[in-house]
Amino acid sequence: MAENNQIIFDVQHLEKAFGDHQVLKDINFSIQSGEIVSLIGSSGSGKSTLLRCLNLLEVPTGGDILYHGQSILAPGFDLNKFRAKVGMVFQQFNLFKNMDVLHNCTVGQVKILGRSQKEAEEIALTNLEKVGMAPYRNARPRHLSGGQQQRVAIARALSMDPELLLFDEPTSALDPEMVGEVLETMAELAREGLTMIIVTHEMAFARDVSSRVAFMNEGVILEMGSADQVINHPQHERTREFLGRYLGK
Ligand SMILES: Nc1ncnc2c1ncn2[C@@H]1O[C@H](COP(=O)(O)OP(=O)(O)OP(=O)(O)O)[C@@H](O)[C@H]1O
């Protein structure tokens, strides 16, 4: 983990268009190590696109993203090294179906980080224990619930020793009774000081766990501040309206 208060990402005038559709407009913010930043907002407001630009799953069409002061868009930027440091947890878990849980958590370590199988297994087991999934180390993903699969996906991401984790609606594909177990796992990581950027519709979670919250509306960050500022005392009518739907305000 990086030292606290170091700027990891500096997003400058970021734009993203799909054809004529301008999805992100002049986005500016930075992320320091140790922060937990939640991106909230209506469906289609650009949250996932923003998150996906941060690890170049989507290529910005304007502006820049600096990672420790270096543009990730610059020619020669070491994308493989960067991707190993910036982990991602997806809505649909994306586990390898033909591998058991342990193998899911070791394959990247061996292939990308060059660790030995033995070392990779030790690290994987530590992380599987952390998310409560070590007893399922030999199971195939299809034999696990959605919540269990997502916890394995988190253990897999952690096993790469990321500097920060990006979460793209990690509980949206889950049955309601499984949401809590994944959110609790994420809250524990937050307590441990992992830097996290989270796209979520779980407003109570965002309020309780985030150091900062960004409310996105039609491709812009309408307001960004502490969870208390944005969720408990929103400045914009649009934010109040949105939160009212979720929190019954
Ligand atoms: N690959 C793509 N090609 C074309 N349009 C896209 C693509 N990805 C996203 N979009 C469009 O960009 C807009 C923003 O989508 P995005 O998924 O970022 O929103 P979101 O705020 O994450 O929404 P949700 O909460 O529903 O996931 C939407 O209008 C979407 O249709």
The ligand as an ORCA input file, in Angstrom:
! r2SCAN-3c Opt
* xyz 0 1
  N     -19.310      0.824    -25.047
  C     -20.280      1.739    -25.165
  N     -20.727      2.137    -26.364
  C     -21.681      3.084    -26.501
  N     -22.279      3.709    -25.461
  C     -21.868      3.362    -24.225
  C     -20.869      2.363    -24.009
  N     -20.667      2.219    -22.669
  C     -21.528      3.088    -22.084
  N     -22.238      3.767    -23.013
  C     -23.253      4.785    -22.734
  O     -22.693      5.725    -21.854
  C     -23.678      6.205    -20.943
  C     -23.152      6.051    -19.540
  O     -23.069      4.657    -19.230
  P     -22.445      4.146    -17.872
  O     -22.551      2.654    -17.873
  O     -21.136      4.758    -17.655
  O     -23.491      4.749    -16.813
  P     -23.674      4.406    -15.300
  O     -23.845      5.706    -14.605
  O     -22.593      3.517    -14.829
  O     -25.067      3.627    -15.320
  P     -25.579      2.351    -14.473
  O     -25.779      2.837    -13.083
  O     -26.860      1.984    -15.152
  O     -24.524      1.305    -14.631
  C     -24.956      5.416    -21.226
  O     -25.798      6.201    -22.016
  C     -24.456      4.223    -21.996
  O     -25.430      3.751    -22.879
*
